[in-house]
Amino acid sequence: MHVEKNVCESLLGTLLMNEKSKDNYKARQDLKNMGIRPHLWLTEKNNKFYQPHAPYSFKPSDRERFCQFIRGVRLPDGYGSNFKNKVSSNNSNITGLKSHDYHILMQLLLPIGVRAGLPSDVSTAITNLCTFFKKICARSLDVEDMRKAQKEVVNILCNLELIFPPAFFDIMIHLVVHLPEEAILGGPVFMRWMYPFERYMKKLKGYIGNKARPEGSIAERYVADEALTFCSMYLEGMETKFNRPDRNADAGILKRQLHVFSSQCRPTSKKQVRILCPEAKKSLEWLVLNNCDEIKDYKS
């Protein structure tokens, strides 16, 4: 769990070139000392050193687009943090992420966000790393799949070594190699990670009003919350946690005239008019004639 968090933190910092980035002055100096990748060496101009842009980091326009993508992400209620509050006002950095936020970024958002702003070889290597973590965190694991993943992760890290500077590969990157073996010995990761407990500890820390007596504040707030929750079960005509709509509930779904074309979700893009081929048109007519209750009175 914390290996994934640390790897994602280093990867995200290097992509955004923030204070967590592994691509700094010393990393570029190491490249010159090792005699590799001369196009990334520091350049001196007017007694000042400049870092050439690296292909593994976003350009300013791509960084802004990536941050706007993260800002617009909407998650199911209670699934994760509100990423809108994690993005800086000028869309140049992402801060304040917790362990579970890095988990969501690594497995769901990062593979999508890097495709538009990075070269194909860099985005492919990052996507393969994210896919590896997704396999490790699956609800059910197969021993043969984990043995294959143990061989795949070696190739993934080798591809990353061809892209990122040597300073990127610290002990946390090395520990990724041992995760498949740990999964084989310990079983599914979700049975052992600490995400639920860390999120609940954050809730309890929010109960503290008197920092001189934190245990008493937590106890009083916990008892009050339990009492109010019990009383709200018997209240009618007012909003409680039991009848409150979800934060990101879909609204404004248009009703269709025919039940067979009814939808429980809203479209994500503008509509497009397409001409059906004769086979598709015939299949659609069959679907309507055999599944639509509104026209059963007109059947011969």
C-alpha positions in Angstrom: 0.0 0.0 0.0 2.7 2.5 1.0 4.9 1.3 -1.8 2.2 2.3 -4.3 1.8 5.6 -2.6 5.5 6.4 -2.6 5.9 5.3 -6.2 3.0 7.4 -7.4 4.2 10.4 -5.4 7.6 10.3 -7.1 6.1 9.6 -10.5 3.5 12.4 -10.2 6.1 14.9 -8.8 8.4 14.1 -11.7 5.6 14.6 -14.3 4.6 17.9 -12.8 8.1 19.0 -11.9 7.1 20.1 -8.4 9.0 19.9 -5.1 8.6 16.1 -5.0 10.3 15.7 -8.4 13.2 13.4 -8.8 14.4 15.4 -11.8 16.4 18.2 -10.1 19.8 19.8 -10.4 21.7 16.9 -8.9 19.9 14.4 -11.1 20.9 16.3 -14.2 24.5 16.5 -12.9 24.5 12.8 -12.4 23.7 12.3 -16.0 26.7 14.3 -17.0 29.0 12.5 -14.6 27.8 9.2 -16.0 28.1 10.4 -19.6 24.6 9.4 -20.6 21.8 11.4 -22.3 23.7 14.5 -23.2 20.5 16.2 -24.5 19.4 16.4 -20.8 22.6 17.9 -19.4 22.5 21.3 -17.7 23.2 24.2 -20.1 25.0 27.3 -18.9 24.1 30.7 -20.2 25.1 34.1 -18.7 26.4 32.3 -15.6 23.1 30.6 -15.1 22.3 26.9 -15.5 19.1 25.7 -17.3 17.5 22.3 -17.4 16.4 21.2 -20.9 12.9 19.9 -21.1 12.8 16.2 -20.5 10.3 13.9 -22.4 9.1 12.3 -19.1 7.7 15.6 -17.8 4.8 17.7 -18.9 5.2 20.9 -20.8 3.4 23.9 -19.2 0.4 23.6 -21.5 0.1 19.8 -21.0 0.6 20.2 -17.2 -2.3 22.7 -17.1 -4.5 20.3 -19.2 -3.6 17.4 -16.9 -4.5 19.4 -13.8 -7.8 20.5 -15.3 -8.5 16.8 -16.0 -7.9 15.9 -12.4 -9.9 18.9 -11.2 -12.9 17.7 -13.2 -12.9 14.1 -11.9 -16.1 13.2 -10.0 -16.0 10.1 -7.9 -18.9 8.1 -6.3 -19.9 9.5 -2.9 -17.6 8.3 -0.2 -15.2 6.6 -2.6 -12.4 9.2 -2.4 -11.4 12.8 -1.8 -12.7 15.7 -3.8 -9.8 16.2 -6.3 -11.1 19.7 -7.1 -9.7 20.9 -3.8 -6.3 19.2 -4.4 -5.5 21.2 -7.6 -3.8 24.6 -7.3 -5.7 27.7 -8.4 -3.4 28.1 -11.5 -3.7 24.5 -12.5 0.0 23.9 -12.1 0.3 21.5 -9.2 -1.6 18.8 -7.2 -1.0 18.8 -3.4 -2.6 17.5 -0.2 -3.1 13.9 -1.5 -3.6 11.1 1.0 -2.6 7.4 0.5 -6.0 6.4 -0.9 -5.9 9.4 -3.3 -2.6 8.1 -4.7 -4.2 4.7 -5.0 -7.0 6.1 -7.2 -4.6 8.2 -9.2 -2.3 5.2 -9.9 -4.9 2.8 -10.9 -7.6 4.9 -12.6 -6.6 8.4 -13.5 -2.9 8.4 -14.3 -3.1 5.9 -17.3 -5.7 8.2 -18.9 -4.1 11.6 -18.1 -0.6 10.9 -19.4 -1.7 9.7 -22.9 -2.4 13.2 -24.2 0.7 15.1 -22.8 3.6 12.6 -23.1 5.3 10.7 -25.9 3.8 7.3 -26.7 6.8 5.3 -25.3 6.7 7.2 -22.0 2.9 7.0 -21.6 3.0 3.2 -22.4 5.7 2.5 -19.8 3.7 4.4 -17.2 0.4 2.7 -18.2 2.1 -0.7 -17.8 3.3 0.2 -14.3 -0.3 1.3 -13.4 -1.7 -1.9 -14.9 0.8 -4.0 -12.8 -0.5 -2.3 -9.6 -4.0 -3.0 -10.6 -3.3 -6.7 -11.0 -1.6 -6.8 -7.6 -4.7 -5.1 -5.9 -7.3 -7.4 -7.6 -10.0 -8.9 -5.5 -8.9 -12.4 -6.4 -5.4 -13.5 -7.3 -4.1 -16.5 -9.2 -0.6 -17.8 -8.4 0.3 -18.3 -12.1 -0.8 -14.7 -12.9 1.4 -13.4 -10.0 4.4 -15.4 -11.3 3.9 -13.9 -14.8 3.5 -10.4 -13.2 6.8 -11.0 -11.4 8.5 -11.4 -14.8 6.6 -8.5 -16.4 7.5 -6.0 -13.7 11.2 -6.6 -14.5 10.6 -5.5 -18.1 8.5 -2.6 -16.9 11.2 -1.3 -14.7 13.8 -1.7 -17.4 11.7 0.3 -19.8 11.3 3.0 -17.1 15.1 3.0 -16.6 15.5 3.9 -20.3 13.3 7.0 -19.8 13.7 8.4 -16.2 16.9 9.6 -14.6 18.8 7.3 -12.3 17.8 9.4 -9.3 14.2 8.3 -9.8 15.1 4.7 -8.9 15.3 4.7 -5.1 14.5 1.8 -2.7 10.8 2.2 -3.1 11.0 1.6 -6.9 13.1 -1.5 -6.1 10.5 -2.9 -3.7 8.0 -3.1 -6.5 9.8 -6.2 -7.7 8.9 -8.1 -4.5 5.2 -7.3 -4.5 4.1 -10.3 -6.6 6.0 -12.7 -4.3 4.4 -11.0 -1.3 1.0 -11.4 -2.9 1.6 -15.1 -3.4 2.6 -15.6 0.2 0.1 -13.2 1.9 -3.0 -13.5 -0.4 -5.1 -10.6 -1.8 -3.8 -7.2 -0.9 -7.2 -5.7 0.0 -7.4 -8.0 3.0 -4.2 -6.5 4.4 -4.1 -2.8 3.5 -4.9 0.0 5.9 -7.0 2.3 3.8 -10.2 1.9 5.8 -8.5 2.5 9.1 -6.5 5.5 7.9 -9.7 7.1 6.5 -11.5 6.4 9.8 -8.6 7.9 11.8 -9.0 11.0 9.7 -12.6 11.2 10.7 -11.8 10.8 14.4 -9.1 13.5 14.2 -11.8 15.8 12.9 -13.7 15.3 16.1 -11.0 17.0 18.2 -12.0 20.4 19.4 -9.9 20.6 22.6 -6.3 19.7 21.6 -5.4 19.5 25.3 -7.9 16.6 25.7 -8.1 14.8 22.4 -9.4 11.5 23.8 -12.3 13.3 25.6 -13.2 15.3 22.5 -13.3 12.2 20.3 -15.4 10.3 22.8 -18.0 13.1 23.2 -18.3 13.7 19.5 -18.6 10.0 18.8 -21.4 9.6 21.3 -23.2 12.7 20.0 -22.9 11.4 16.4 -24.3 8.0 17.3 -27.2 9.6 19.2 -28.1 11.9 16.4 -27.8 9.1 13.8 -30.2 6.9 15.9 -32.7 9.8 16.3 -32.6 10.6 12.6 -34.0 7.2 11.8 -37.4 8.3 13.3 -37.5 11.8 11.8 -39.8 12.4 8.8 -40.1 15.3 6.4 -36.5 16.4 6.7 -33.1 15.5 5.2 -31.0 13.0 7.1 -28.0 10.9 6.2 -30.4 8.1 5.3 -32.4 10.0 2.6 -29.8 12.5 1.5 -29.0 12.2 -2.2 -25.4 11.3 -3.3 -23.0 14.1 -3.9 -22.4 13.2 -7.5 -25.8 11.7 -8.3 -26.8 11.9 -12.0 -29.7 14.3 -12.6 -31.7 15.5 -15.6 -32.0 12.1 -17.3 -34.5 12.4 -20.2 -37.4 10.0 -20.2 -38.0 8.1 -23.4 -41.4 7.3 -24.9 -40.6 3.6 -25.3 -39.5 1.6 -22.3 -37.0 -0.4 -24.4 -35.0 2.8 -25.0 -35.0 4.0 -21.4 -31.6 4.9 -19.9 -30.4 5.2 -16.3 -27.5 7.4 -17.1 -26.7 10.7 -18.9 -24.6 11.0 -22.1 -21.0 12.0 -21.7 -20.6 13.7 -25.1 -22.8 15.3 -27.8 -25.0 13.1 -29.9 -24.0 11.8 -33.3 -26.3 10.8 -36.2 -25.3 7.5 -37.7 -26.9 5.6 -40.6 -27.5 2.0 -39.8 -26.6 -0.8 -42.2 -29.5 -3.1 -43.3 -28.4 -5.8 -40.8 -28.2 -3.5 -37.8 -31.6 -2.0 -38.8 -33.2 -5.4 -39.0 -31.8 -6.4 -35.6 -33.0 -3.1 -34.0 -36.5 -3.7 -35.4 -36.5 -7.2 -34.0 -35.5 -5.9 -30.6 -38.3 -3.3 -30.5 -41.0 -5.8 -31.8 -40.1 -8.5 -29.2 -39.2 -6.4 -26.2 -41.4 -3.3 -26.2 -44.7 -3.5 -24.3 -46.1 -0.3 -25.7 -46.6 -1.8 -29.2 -48.0 -5.2 -28.2 -51.6 -4.1 -29.0 -50.5 -3.2 -32.6 -49.0 -6.6 -33.3 -51.0 -8.7 -35.8 
